[in-house]
Amino acid sequence: MSGENQEMQIDKPHESILKDIEFTITLLERSVSSLETRFASRALRKTSSYRHLLTPEILKIVIDTYVFDSVLNKQLCSSIGVEFTLPSGKQRVPEIELFVGYLVVVYLSDQKQHQVGITTVTDLIERSRTFNRRTLDPIQAKLFFFFSHFHDSNGNLAQIQSFATLLNILLKIYLTLNLIDQADKLVSKAVFPETVGNNQFARYMYYLGRIKAIQLDYSTSHRHLLQAIRKAPQTPAAVGFQQTANKLSIIVQLLMGEIPERSLFRQESLRKALVPYLQITQAVREGDLGKFQDALAKHSDVFHADKNMTLILRLRHNVIKTGVRRISLSYSKISLKDICIKLQLDCEEDAEYIVAKAIRDGVIDATIDHESGSMKSNEIIDIYSTTEPQNAFNQRINFCLNLHNESVQAMRFPHGAHKKELAKAAELLEQERQFAKNIIDSEMDEDSDIGEF
């Protein structure tokens, strides 16, 4: 069979994906010619629709079509295990050749070939460093992400700390190594670019949310996590990130004294992953310390794997606080001994201390009778005479204002629209000048007529 027939047999089944890649290359060429990185970002987002269809055969066609540098061509062919053929043609712009290399890296990541991926992505990063082109920034950012992902999968993320230069990668390294202070200092001194894509912005918001949660700033943490969840892609490829962000968001809500919506745990993509967190939520809502300890022991491995164990251990105080509040609402007077039994505490002294702290923090409205060893609840007052409705209203207003500000920042306008407005304004100004000139000329004519008269 001739080589031409073989090529036709290879191309025909994959005609659709090759057209998608060709369209992506067109976007990259447009990005280079117009010096607009948004076209490159759009091209990279497009790859999510066909990355799961990539095969060595398809990648071989793409490499031979767009990569004419023999060294890079040979490296990429070796990475995916296909035969190298000497390319013939004019060398393309580096953005296109590095994008083809990025497709190879994505394929290696999906195939779990992490060791080969490390070698390939390292060569591509070193190659990208030889160019000083801003249109390469989006592709370089993706390459750095997979560089850290491959090392993280191999368990040697700490080795690239001196090599990584991107903000999200550095934050991931610091959080993995529990260097919270360094991560917080980096965030305070670095400025996150406003033109970055939603994927990287969502990841950055998640890292900020985790930093603030560890630092006990739960309100700020919850706001960042909501932004991360909203900005994250709603595609099957991003389910893992959605699960991770929602797990942390649930814990932060519980630490704030709020109970997550039941509908969150019923979502198809989250239901199975959030089962351990649902049991923790139920224990906190009911104030059942025994149920909390059982869930903690049963799903300890899951919480450690998610790196949320430290935060979940803080919920023990919330469980006890909720239990005390429920007891205060149920009983007008109850002995400390009974409180100790209901909360499964070790001794009555612990119960007295917990009740006293709950009274001081305003969790319950009650008094302790030391002589009889009991707690007496005060009469429940009208909640609308307190500041609670005002606080809830203020929280909702802040949420709406933040959502409005984010929406305004995310608005996009047609490219060069302001130039049309400037041209229109210049035209109006010229008309006003002409009109003023006509008035002056007419006044001069009138003065001349009066003089003659």
Secondary structure as UniProt FT lines:
FT   HELIX           3..11
FT   HELIX           12..14
FT   HELIX           15..34
FT   HELIX           37..46
FT   HELIX           47..49
FT   HELIX           51..53
FT   HELIX           56..66
FT   HELIX           70..80
FT   HELIX           94..110
FT   TURN            111..112
FT   HELIX           114..128
FT   TURN            129..130
FT   HELIX           134..136
FT   HELIX           137..153
FT   TURN            154..155
FT   HELIX           157..160
FT   TURN            161..163
FT   HELIX           167..176
FT   TURN            177..178
FT   HELIX           180..189
FT   TURN            194..195
FT   HELIX           198..214
FT   TURN            215..216
FT   HELIX           218..231
FT   HELIX           236..238
FT   HELIX           239..255
FT   TURN            256..257
FT   HELIX           262..266
FT   TURN            268..274
FT   HELIX           275..286
FT   HELIX           289..298
FT   HELIX           300..305
FT   TURN            306..307
FT   HELIX           309..313
FT   HELIX           315..330
FT   STRAND          333..335
FT   HELIX           336..342
FT   TURN            343..344
FT   HELIX           348..360
FT   TURN            361..362
FT   STRAND          366..369
FT   TURN            370..373
FT   STRAND          374..377
FT   HELIX           383..385
FT   HELIX           388..410
FT   TURN            415..416
FT   HELIX           417..452
//
